[in-house]
Amino acid sequence: MLLPCLHEGVIEAGCDEAGRGCLAGAVYAAAVILPPDFRNELLNDSKQLSEHRRYALREVIEREAVAWAVGVVTPAEIDEINILRASILAMHRAIDGLRVRPQHLLIDGNRFTPYGDTPHTTVVKGDGKYMSIAAASVLAKTYRDDYMKRLHAEYPAYGWDGNKGYPTKAHREAIRRHGITPYHRRTFNLLGDAQLALDF
């Protein structure tokens, strides 16, 4: 069962990202502040939920959260600053978008760059431990999936409506056959054989 918060009586925002391990597309992050009495038995780490349930929960989260926001870092920015820094930047941008200022941040994972002077706690596998991080994981995942579906309409050969930019065998074969798009992350090992797609 997910815990409601780490610090009672404190305005706490959970943060999580989606798309860190992808070969293409932006990395998305979300920040969510839930009310102290929020409960939902269906809420869990977004990776443990069906697509239908994720989207149903997104509606609940957006309706009932005290505040929520999504941050995005582009593929070009990822190539410029690296994926770890990009993931943290996406979280910072999500926090920037909150209409309520959090007094504490709960961050999924074990790495984070301080957001101003706001205290933070990193939690490994936090999306399976705290409701606010789980809620952030649902928003980050669904908003990124929507984005990848839009990109799929532009570049259907890569199967992004299904693989969402992750390094599947079919995705890498499409890169091999068709080359790269403006949405591919050029600093990643796109072909999976230590040869970057920059060689195309």
C-alpha positions in Angstrom: 0.0 0.0 0.0 1.3 3.4 -1.0 2.2 5.9 1.8 0.3 9.3 1.7 3.4 11.4 2.4 6.8 11.5 4.1 6.2 14.6 6.2 2.8 15.2 7.6 1.5 18.8 7.7 3.9 19.9 4.9 3.0 20.8 1.4 4.8 18.0 -0.4 5.2 17.5 -4.2 6.0 14.1 -5.7 8.1 14.1 -8.8 8.9 11.4 -11.4 10.0 11.3 -15.1 9.2 9.2 -18.1 11.2 8.4 -21.2 14.7 8.4 -19.8 15.7 5.1 -21.5 14.2 6.0 -24.9 16.1 6.4 -28.2 13.8 9.1 -29.4 11.6 11.8 -28.1 11.6 14.2 -25.2 11.9 13.3 -21.6 8.8 14.2 -19.6 8.4 14.8 -15.8 5.5 15.6 -13.6 5.1 17.2 -10.2 2.0 16.5 -8.1 0.8 17.9 -4.8 -2.0 15.7 -3.4 -4.4 16.7 -0.6 -3.6 15.2 2.8 -6.8 13.1 2.7 -6.3 11.8 -0.8 -6.7 8.0 -1.2 -7.0 5.8 -4.2 -6.6 2.1 -4.1 -5.9 1.8 -7.8 -3.0 4.2 -7.8 0.4 2.6 -8.3 3.7 2.9 -10.2 2.5 3.7 -13.7 4.6 0.7 -15.1 2.3 -1.6 -13.1 -0.9 -0.2 -14.6 -2.7 -0.9 -17.8 -2.9 1.9 -20.3 -6.6 2.3 -19.7 -6.1 2.5 -16.0 -3.3 5.1 -16.3 -5.6 7.4 -18.3 -8.5 6.9 -15.9 -6.2 7.8 -13.0 -4.9 10.8 -14.8 -8.4 12.3 -14.8 -8.7 11.6 -11.1 -5.3 13.1 -10.3 -5.9 16.2 -12.4 -9.3 16.8 -10.8 -8.3 16.1 -7.2 -4.7 17.3 -6.9 -4.0 20.5 -5.0 -1.6 21.3 -7.9 0.1 19.4 -10.8 2.3 20.3 -13.7 4.3 18.6 -16.5 7.9 19.6 -17.6 9.5 18.6 -20.9 13.2 18.5 -22.1 13.7 18.1 -25.8 15.9 15.6 -27.6 18.3 18.4 -28.6 18.6 19.5 -25.0 19.2 15.8 -23.9 22.0 15.5 -26.4 23.5 18.8 -25.1 23.4 18.2 -21.4 23.0 14.3 -21.0 20.0 12.3 -20.0 20.5 12.4 -16.2 20.7 16.2 -16.2 17.8 16.4 -18.6 15.6 14.2 -16.4 16.3 16.5 -13.4 15.7 19.6 -15.5 12.4 18.2 -16.6 11.5 17.8 -12.9 12.6 21.4 -12.2 10.4 22.6 -15.1 7.4 20.6 -13.7 8.0 22.2 -10.3 8.2 25.6 -11.9 4.7 25.0 -13.3 3.0 24.3 -9.9 0.5 26.9 -8.9 1.2 26.1 -5.2 4.7 26.3 -3.9 5.8 23.0 -2.3 7.6 23.0 1.1 9.3 19.6 0.4 10.0 17.5 -2.7 9.8 13.7 -2.9 11.9 12.6 -5.9 11.8 9.2 -7.5 15.3 7.8 -7.9 18.6 8.5 -6.2 19.8 11.6 -8.0 18.6 15.2 -7.9 19.9 18.7 -8.1 18.4 21.0 -5.4 15.5 23.1 -6.5 16.4 26.4 -5.0 16.3 26.1 -1.2 13.3 23.7 -1.2 14.3 20.6 0.8 14.1 17.3 -1.1 14.2 13.5 -0.4 15.2 11.0 -3.1 13.4 7.6 -2.9 14.5 4.6 -5.0 11.5 3.0 -6.6 9.5 5.8 -5.0 6.7 5.5 -7.5 5.8 2.2 -5.7 6.0 3.7 -2.2 4.4 7.2 -2.2 1.1 8.3 -3.6 2.4 11.7 -4.9 5.3 10.1 -6.8 3.0 7.4 -8.2 0.6 10.2 -9.3 3.5 12.0 -10.9 4.6 8.8 -12.7 1.1 8.5 -14.2 1.0 12.0 -15.5 4.6 11.9 -16.9 3.9 8.6 -18.6 0.5 9.4 -20.1 1.6 12.9 -21.3 4.7 11.4 -22.9 2.7 8.6 -24.5 0.4 11.2 -26.1 3.4 13.1 -27.4 4.9 9.9 -28.9 1.6 9.1 -30.6 1.7 12.5 -32.2 5.3 11.9 -33.4 4.2 8.5 -34.8 1.8 10.3 -37.1 4.7 12.3 -38.4 7.1 9.3 -38.7 5.1 6.1 -38.8 8.0 3.8 -39.8 9.4 3.7 -36.3 6.4 2.3 -34.5 6.3 5.0 -31.8 2.6 4.4 -31.2 3.6 1.1 -29.7 7.3 1.3 -28.5 7.0 5.0 -27.4 10.6 5.5 -28.5 12.1 2.7 -26.4 14.9 0.5 -27.9 12.9 -2.4 -29.2 14.4 -4.6 -31.9 11.9 -3.3 -34.5 12.7 0.3 -33.6 16.4 -0.3 -34.1 15.7 -2.1 -37.4 13.7 0.9 -38.5 16.6 3.2 -37.7 18.9 0.9 -39.6 16.6 1.0 -42.7 15.4 4.6 -42.6 18.0 6.5 -40.8 17.3 8.9 -37.9 14.7 11.6 -37.4 15.0 15.0 -35.8 13.5 13.4 -32.7 16.2 10.8 -32.2 18.8 11.3 -29.4 22.0 11.4 -31.4 24.2 10.8 -28.3 22.5 7.5 -27.6 23.6 4.1 -28.9 20.8 4.0 -31.4 21.7 0.7 -33.2 22.7 -1.2 -30.0 26.1 -2.2 -31.4 28.2 0.7 -30.2 27.7 2.5 -33.5 26.0 5.8 -33.2 23.4 6.8 -35.8 25.5 9.9 -36.5 27.4 7.6 -38.9 24.4 7.6 -41.3 
